[in-house]
C-alpha cells in the first residue's frame, strides 16, 4: 500500500499527541511505549520508525503539549483587553475542568515535579519549551517593560500550577473548590488591574 507523502509525519504527530496526554495523566514513568502506540492504533514495532527512545518521545511530547496549551490560551484571549483576557485565562486554568483533565491541561501543573528531576540534556529542551510558552503569553502580563512582563509570567503561571497541583492532591471537592476560588480571586486582583503590580516596579 502506498501512503501519502505526509503519512509518516501524521503518524509521528499522533504518537506525540497521544504520549503528551498519557504522560500528563499518569506521569512518564507509568506510561509504556506500548501504551502510547495502542492509543494511536499503531503497532508497537512501528515506534522505532519515528523515535530512537522513550526519552526522545517524552522530550517532544512535553514540548508539543506546552506549545498547544500556549496556543489555546492565546486564542482564549483574542479580542479582549489585556486585563479581561488574563482574567479569562486565569479562570480557565483554575477551573474544575482543568482539575479533572490533566491529560489535556498545562504540562507544568501535571508534570512540574517530574520535569525538575529530568536529566540535564532533557531539561535543556524542556527549558526552551517553557521559554517559548512564556514568549507566547507575555502579552497578557502586566508591566511597562519586557522584563517586568517576563517576571510577572514567572510568578503567575508557576503559582497557578502550584494551586492546581494542590487542588488535585485533595480528595475533597469542597476543598478543591476553595483552592480554585481563592486562587482566581488573588491572581485576578494581583495581575489583571491597569496598574503595574508593586513587586514589578523595581525590575527592568
MODELLER restraints for C-alpha pairs under 7 A, 6 or more apart:
rsr = mdl.restraints
at = mdl.atoms
rsr.add(forms.Gaussian(group=physical.xy_distance, feature=features.Distance(at['CA:12:A'], at['CA:50:A']), mean=6.24, stdev=0.5))
rsr.add(forms.Gaussian(group=physical.xy_distance, feature=features.Distance(at['CA:14:A'], at['CA:40:A']), mean=6.30, stdev=0.5))
rsr.add(forms.Gaussian(group=physical.xy_distance, feature=features.Distance(at['CA:15:A'], at['CA:36:A']), mean=6.74, stdev=0.5))
rsr.add(forms.Gaussian(group=physical.xy_distance, feature=features.Distance(at['CA:15:A'], at['CA:37:A']), mean=6.73, stdev=0.5))
rsr.add(forms.Gaussian(group=physical.xy_distance, feature=features.Distance(at['CA:15:A'], at['CA:40:A']), mean=6.21, stdev=0.5))
rsr.add(forms.Gaussian(group=physical.xy_distance, feature=features.Distance(at['CA:16:A'], at['CA:57:A']), mean=6.70, stdev=0.5))
rsr.add(forms.Gaussian(group=physical.xy_distance, feature=features.Distance(at['CA:16:A'], at['CA:60:A']), mean=6.76, stdev=0.5))
rsr.add(forms.Gaussian(group=physical.xy_distance, feature=features.Distance(at['CA:16:A'], at['CA:61:A']), mean=5.04, stdev=0.5))
rsr.add(forms.Gaussian(group=physical.xy_distance, feature=features.Distance(at['CA:17:A'], at['CA:61:A']), mean=6.64, stdev=0.5))
rsr.add(forms.Gaussian(group=physical.xy_distance, feature=features.Distance(at['CA:18:A'], at['CA:36:A']), mean=6.07, stdev=0.5))
rsr.add(forms.Gaussian(group=physical.xy_distance, feature=features.Distance(at['CA:18:A'], at['CA:39:A']), mean=6.50, stdev=0.5))
rsr.add(forms.Gaussian(group=physical.xy_distance, feature=features.Distance(at['CA:18:A'], at['CA:40:A']), mean=6.57, stdev=0.5))
rsr.add(forms.Gaussian(group=physical.xy_distance, feature=features.Distance(at['CA:19:A'], at['CA:36:A']), mean=5.56, stdev=0.5))
rsr.add(forms.Gaussian(group=physical.xy_distance, feature=features.Distance(at['CA:19:A'], at['CA:61:A']), mean=6.11, stdev=0.5))
rsr.add(forms.Gaussian(group=physical.xy_distance, feature=features.Distance(at['CA:20:A'], at['CA:61:A']), mean=4.74, stdev=0.5))
rsr.add(forms.Gaussian(group=physical.xy_distance, feature=features.Distance(at['CA:20:A'], at['CA:62:A']), mean=6.24, stdev=0.5))
rsr.add(forms.Gaussian(group=physical.xy_distance, feature=features.Distance(at['CA:20:A'], at['CA:65:A']), mean=6.00, stdev=0.5))
rsr.add(forms.Gaussian(group=physical.xy_distance, feature=features.Distance(at['CA:21:A'], at['CA:103:A']), mean=4.39, stdev=0.5))
rsr.add(forms.Gaussian(group=physical.xy_distance, feature=features.Distance(at['CA:21:A'], at['CA:104:A']), mean=6.02, stdev=0.5))
rsr.add(forms.Gaussian(group=physical.xy_distance, feature=features.Distance(at['CA:22:A'], at['CA:31:A']), mean=6.75, stdev=0.5))
rsr.add(forms.Gaussian(group=physical.xy_distance, feature=features.Distance(at['CA:22:A'], at['CA:103:A']), mean=6.28, stdev=0.5))
rsr.add(forms.Gaussian(group=physical.xy_distance, feature=features.Distance(at['CA:23:A'], at['CA:31:A']), mean=6.56, stdev=0.5))
rsr.add(forms.Gaussian(group=physical.xy_distance, feature=features.Distance(at['CA:24:A'], at['CA:102:A']), mean=5.85, stdev=0.5))
rsr.add(forms.Gaussian(group=physical.xy_distance, feature=features.Distance(at['CA:24:A'], at['CA:103:A']), mean=4.79, stdev=0.5))
rsr.add(forms.Gaussian(group=physical.xy_distance, feature=features.Distance(at['CA:24:A'], at['CA:107:A']), mean=6.30, stdev=0.5))
rsr.add(forms.Gaussian(group=physical.xy_distance, feature=features.Distance(at['CA:24:A'], at['CA:110:A']), mean=5.23, stdev=0.5))
rsr.add(forms.Gaussian(group=physical.xy_distance, feature=features.Distance(at['CA:24:A'], at['CA:111:A']), mean=6.20, stdev=0.5))
rsr.add(forms.Gaussian(group=physical.xy_distance, feature=features.Distance(at['CA:25:A'], at['CA:102:A']), mean=5.44, stdev=0.5))
rsr.add(forms.Gaussian(group=physical.xy_distance, feature=features.Distance(at['CA:25:A'], at['CA:103:A']), mean=4.47, stdev=0.5))
rsr.add(forms.Gaussian(group=physical.xy_distance, feature=features.Distance(at['CA:27:A'], at['CA:111:A']), mean=6.71, stdev=0.5))
rsr.add(forms.Gaussian(group=physical.xy_distance, feature=features.Distance(at['CA:33:A'], at['CA:54:A']), mean=6.70, stdev=0.5))
rsr.add(forms.Gaussian(group=physical.xy_distance, feature=features.Distance(at['CA:34:A'], at['CA:44:A']), mean=5.45, stdev=0.5))
rsr.add(forms.Gaussian(group=physical.xy_distance, feature=features.Distance(at['CA:37:A'], at['CA:43:A']), mean=6.06, stdev=0.5))
rsr.add(forms.Gaussian(group=physical.xy_distance, feature=features.Distance(at['CA:37:A'], at['CA:44:A']), mean=5.66, stdev=0.5))
rsr.add(forms.Gaussian(group=physical.xy_distance, feature=features.Distance(at['CA:51:A'], at['CA:57:A']), mean=6.40, stdev=0.5))
rsr.add(forms.Gaussian(group=physical.xy_distance, feature=features.Distance(at['CA:59:A'], at['CA:122:A']), mean=6.34, stdev=0.5))
rsr.add(forms.Gaussian(group=physical.xy_distance, feature=features.Distance(at['CA:59:A'], at['CA:125:A']), mean=6.89, stdev=0.5))
rsr.add(forms.Gaussian(group=physical.xy_distance, feature=features.Distance(at['CA:59:A'], at['CA:126:A']), mean=6.88, stdev=0.5))
rsr.add(forms.Gaussian(group=physical.xy_distance, feature=features.Distance(at['CA:62:A'], at['CA:107:A']), mean=6.93, stdev=0.5))
rsr.add(forms.Gaussian(group=physical.xy_distance, feature=features.Distance(at['CA:62:A'], at['CA:126:A']), mean=6.97, stdev=0.5))
rsr.add(forms.Gaussian(group=physical.xy_distance, feature=features.Distance(at['CA:63:A'], at['CA:126:A']), mean=6.41, stdev=0.5))
rsr.add(forms.Gaussian(group=physical.xy_distance, feature=features.Distance(at['CA:63:A'], at['CA:129:A']), mean=5.24, stdev=0.5))
rsr.add(forms.Gaussian(group=physical.xy_distance, feature=features.Distance(at['CA:65:A'], at['CA:107:A']), mean=6.52, stdev=0.5))
rsr.add(forms.Gaussian(group=physical.xy_distance, feature=features.Distance(at['CA:66:A'], at['CA:106:A']), mean=6.85, stdev=0.5))
rsr.add(forms.Gaussian(group=physical.xy_distance, feature=features.Distance(at['CA:66:A'], at['CA:107:A']), mean=6.11, stdev=0.5))
rsr.add(forms.Gaussian(group=physical.xy_distance, feature=features.Distance(at['CA:66:A'], at['CA:129:A']), mean=6.68, stdev=0.5))
rsr.add(forms.Gaussian(group=physical.xy_distance, feature=features.Distance(at['CA:66:A'], at['CA:133:A']), mean=6.32, stdev=0.5))
rsr.add(forms.Gaussian(group=physical.xy_distance, feature=features.Distance(at['CA:67:A'], at['CA:133:A']), mean=6.27, stdev=0.5))
rsr.add(forms.Gaussian(group=physical.xy_distance, feature=features.Distance(at['CA:69:A'], at['CA:105:A']), mean=6.97, stdev=0.5))
rsr.add(forms.Gaussian(group=physical.xy_distance, feature=features.Distance(at['CA:69:A'], at['CA:106:A']), mean=6.17, stdev=0.5))
rsr.add(forms.Gaussian(group=physical.xy_distance, feature=features.Distance(at['CA:70:A'], at['CA:133:A']), mean=5.68, stdev=0.5))
rsr.add(forms.Gaussian(group=physical.xy_distance, feature=features.Distance(at['CA:70:A'], at['CA:136:A']), mean=6.26, stdev=0.5))
rsr.add(forms.Gaussian(group=physical.xy_distance, feature=features.Distance(at['CA:70:A'], at['CA:137:A']), mean=6.67, stdev=0.5))
rsr.add(forms.Gaussian(group=physical.xy_distance, feature=features.Distance(at['CA:73:A'], at['CA:89:A']), mean=6.10, stdev=0.5))
rsr.add(forms.Gaussian(group=physical.xy_distance, feature=features.Distance(at['CA:74:A'], at['CA:137:A']), mean=6.58, stdev=0.5))
rsr.add(forms.Gaussian(group=physical.xy_distance, feature=features.Distance(at['CA:76:A'], at['CA:89:A']), mean=6.87, stdev=0.5))
rsr.add(forms.Gaussian(group=physical.xy_distance, feature=features.Distance(at['CA:77:A'], at['CA:85:A']), mean=4.44, stdev=0.5))
rsr.add(forms.Gaussian(group=physical.xy_distance, feature=features.Distance(at['CA:77:A'], at['CA:86:A']), mean=6.96, stdev=0.5))
rsr.add(forms.Gaussian(group=physical.xy_distance, feature=features.Distance(at['CA:77:A'], at['CA:88:A']), mean=6.90, stdev=0.5))
rsr.add(forms.Gaussian(group=physical.xy_distance, feature=features.Distance(at['CA:77:A'], at['CA:89:A']), mean=6.95, stdev=0.5))
rsr.add(forms.Gaussian(group=physical.xy_distance, feature=features.Distance(at['CA:82:A'], at['CA:140:A']), mean=5.44, stdev=0.5))
rsr.add(forms.Gaussian(group=physical.xy_distance, feature=features.Distance(at['CA:83:A'], at['CA:192:A']), mean=4.43, stdev=0.5))
rsr.add(forms.Gaussian(group=physical.xy_distance, feature=features.Distance(at['CA:83:A'], at['CA:193:A']), mean=6.16, stdev=0.5))
rsr.add(forms.Gaussian(group=physical.xy_distance, feature=features.Distance(at['CA:85:A'], at['CA:140:A']), mean=6.99, stdev=0.5))
rsr.add(forms.Gaussian(group=physical.xy_distance, feature=features.Distance(at['CA:86:A'], at['CA:140:A']), mean=5.77, stdev=0.5))
rsr.add(forms.Gaussian(group=physical.xy_distance, feature=features.Distance(at['CA:86:A'], at['CA:192:A']), mean=6.38, stdev=0.5))
rsr.add(forms.Gaussian(group=physical.xy_distance, feature=features.Distance(at['CA:87:A'], at['CA:188:A']), mean=6.01, stdev=0.5))
rsr.add(forms.Gaussian(group=physical.xy_distance, feature=features.Distance(at['CA:87:A'], at['CA:192:A']), mean=6.55, stdev=0.5))
rsr.add(forms.Gaussian(group=physical.xy_distance, feature=features.Distance(at['CA:90:A'], at['CA:184:A']), mean=6.34, stdev=0.5))
rsr.add(forms.Gaussian(group=physical.xy_distance, feature=features.Distance(at['CA:91:A'], at['CA:184:A']), mean=6.37, stdev=0.5))
rsr.add(forms.Gaussian(group=physical.xy_distance, feature=features.Distance(at['CA:94:A'], at['CA:164:A']), mean=6.65, stdev=0.5))
rsr.add(forms.Gaussian(group=physical.xy_distance, feature=features.Distance(at['CA:94:A'], at['CA:180:A']), mean=5.37, stdev=0.5))
rsr.add(forms.Gaussian(group=physical.xy_distance, feature=features.Distance(at['CA:94:A'], at['CA:184:A']), mean=6.51, stdev=0.5))
rsr.add(forms.Gaussian(group=physical.xy_distance, feature=features.Distance(at['CA:95:A'], at['CA:180:A']), mean=6.58, stdev=0.5))
rsr.add(forms.Gaussian(group=physical.xy_distance, feature=features.Distance(at['CA:98:A'], at['CA:105:A']), mean=6.02, stdev=0.5))
rsr.add(forms.Gaussian(group=physical.xy_distance, feature=features.Distance(at['CA:99:A'], at['CA:164:A']), mean=6.59, stdev=0.5))
rsr.add(forms.Gaussian(group=physical.xy_distance, feature=features.Distance(at['CA:99:A'], at['CA:168:A']), mean=5.94, stdev=0.5))
rsr.add(forms.Gaussian(group=physical.xy_distance, feature=features.Distance(at['CA:102:A'], at['CA:110:A']), mean=5.87, stdev=0.5))
rsr.add(forms.Gaussian(group=physical.xy_distance, feature=features.Distance(at['CA:108:A'], at['CA:161:A']), mean=6.25, stdev=0.5))
rsr.add(forms.Gaussian(group=physical.xy_distance, feature=features.Distance(at['CA:109:A'], at['CA:161:A']), mean=4.32, stdev=0.5))
rsr.add(forms.Gaussian(group=physical.xy_distance, feature=features.Distance(at['CA:109:A'], at['CA:162:A']), mean=6.74, stdev=0.5))
rsr.add(forms.Gaussian(group=physical.xy_distance, feature=features.Distance(at['CA:109:A'], at['CA:164:A']), mean=6.19, stdev=0.5))
rsr.add(forms.Gaussian(group=physical.xy_distance, feature=features.Distance(at['CA:109:A'], at['CA:165:A']), mean=5.89, stdev=0.5))
rsr.add(forms.Gaussian(group=physical.xy_distance, feature=features.Distance(at['CA:115:A'], at['CA:123:A']), mean=6.96, stdev=0.5))
rsr.add(forms.Gaussian(group=physical.xy_distance, feature=features.Distance(at['CA:134:A'], at['CA:153:A']), mean=6.74, stdev=0.5))
rsr.add(forms.Gaussian(group=physical.xy_distance, feature=features.Distance(at['CA:138:A'], at['CA:149:A']), mean=5.98, stdev=0.5))
rsr.add(forms.Gaussian(group=physical.xy_distance, feature=features.Distance(at['CA:138:A'], at['CA:150:A']), mean=6.35, stdev=0.5))
rsr.add(forms.Gaussian(group=physical.xy_distance, feature=features.Distance(at['CA:138:A'], at['CA:153:A']), mean=6.68, stdev=0.5))
rsr.add(forms.Gaussian(group=physical.xy_distance, feature=features.Distance(at['CA:141:A'], at['CA:149:A']), mean=5.13, stdev=0.5))
rsr.add(forms.Gaussian(group=physical.xy_distance, feature=features.Distance(at['CA:141:A'], at['CA:152:A']), mean=6.12, stdev=0.5))
rsr.add(forms.Gaussian(group=physical.xy_distance, feature=features.Distance(at['CA:141:A'], at['CA:153:A']), mean=6.35, stdev=0.5))
rsr.add(forms.Gaussian(group=physical.xy_distance, feature=features.Distance(at['CA:142:A'], at['CA:149:A']), mean=5.69, stdev=0.5))
rsr.add(forms.Gaussian(group=physical.xy_distance, feature=features.Distance(at['CA:142:A'], at['CA:152:A']), mean=6.77, stdev=0.5))
rsr.add(forms.Gaussian(group=physical.xy_distance, feature=features.Distance(at['CA:142:A'], at['CA:191:A']), mean=6.25, stdev=0.5))
rsr.add(forms.Gaussian(group=physical.xy_distance, feature=features.Distance(at['CA:142:A'], at['CA:196:A']), mean=5.74, stdev=0.5))
rsr.add(forms.Gaussian(group=physical.xy_distance, feature=features.Distance(at['CA:143:A'], at['CA:149:A']), mean=4.98, stdev=0.5))
rsr.add(forms.Gaussian(group=physical.xy_distance, feature=features.Distance(at['CA:143:A'], at['CA:196:A']), mean=5.17, stdev=0.5))
rsr.add(forms.Gaussian(group=physical.xy_distance, feature=features.Distance(at['CA:145:A'], at['CA:204:A']), mean=6.53, stdev=0.5))
rsr.add(forms.Gaussian(group=physical.xy_distance, feature=features.Distance(at['CA:147:A'], at['CA:203:A']), mean=6.91, stdev=0.5))
rsr.add(forms.Gaussian(group=physical.xy_distance, feature=features.Distance(at['CA:147:A'], at['CA:204:A']), mean=5.41, stdev=0.5))
rsr.add(forms.Gaussian(group=physical.xy_distance, feature=features.Distance(at['CA:148:A'], at['CA:200:A']), mean=5.74, stdev=0.5))
rsr.add(forms.Gaussian(group=physical.xy_distance, feature=features.Distance(at['CA:148:A'], at['CA:203:A']), mean=5.94, stdev=0.5))
rsr.add(forms.Gaussian(group=physical.xy_distance, feature=features.Distance(at['CA:148:A'], at['CA:204:A']), mean=6.11, stdev=0.5))
rsr.add(forms.Gaussian(group=physical.xy_distance, feature=features.Distance(at['CA:163:A'], at['CA:179:A']), mean=6.73, stdev=0.5))
rsr.add(forms.Gaussian(group=physical.xy_distance, feature=features.Distance(at['CA:163:A'], at['CA:183:A']), mean=6.88, stdev=0.5))
rsr.add(forms.Gaussian(group=physical.xy_distance, feature=features.Distance(at['CA:167:A'], at['CA:176:A']), mean=4.66, stdev=0.5))
rsr.add(forms.Gaussian(group=physical.xy_distance, feature=features.Distance(at['CA:167:A'], at['CA:179:A']), mean=6.22, stdev=0.5))
rsr.add(forms.Gaussian(group=physical.xy_distance, feature=features.Distance(at['CA:170:A'], at['CA:176:A']), mean=6.40, stdev=0.5))
rsr.add(forms.Gaussian(group=physical.xy_distance, feature=features.Distance(at['CA:190:A'], at['CA:197:A']), mean=6.63, stdev=0.5))
rsr.add(forms.Gaussian(group=physical.xy_distance, feature=features.Distance(at['CA:191:A'], at['CA:197:A']), mean=6.89, stdev=0.5))
